[in-house]
């Protein structure tokens, strides 16, 4: 599993002393999560590649989730690649592909991060998810919170 080694402020470098404090005590900036995956081996990667699961949870070992029982999923991941031949030709990239994330559960690329984030929130025992957005981030958080049995605001 990915191991959370620090919650660090990108603005001032301050680190949180608790795994559930997400705002910098010094400057009020939102903290960034530092996840260590250096302990994972090539054999671990090969094992992940062999999994039948094609959702993002195929890569569970990279995420900072301790228990698979905490996973909140709507089937995110495994979106198709579209060969962008003309754009690739223009850019000088023969094999340029684009991910079609419009087929994710809420139509947003936010589904991947919200699947992981809401799963971690569930693991922490949180029962409410909050987001400031007027767009696809809010729709995604609401969908994943609902799947977790949590409130969203």
Buried (B, 14 or more C-beta within 10 A) or exposed (E): BBEBEEBBBEBEEBBBEEEEEEEBEEEEEEBBBBBEEEEBEEEEEEEBEEEEEEBBBBBBBBBBBEEEEBBBBBEBBEBEEEEBEEEBEEEEEEEBEEEEBEEBBBEBBBBBBBBBBBBBBBBEEBEEBEBEEEEBBBBBBBBBBBBBEBEBE
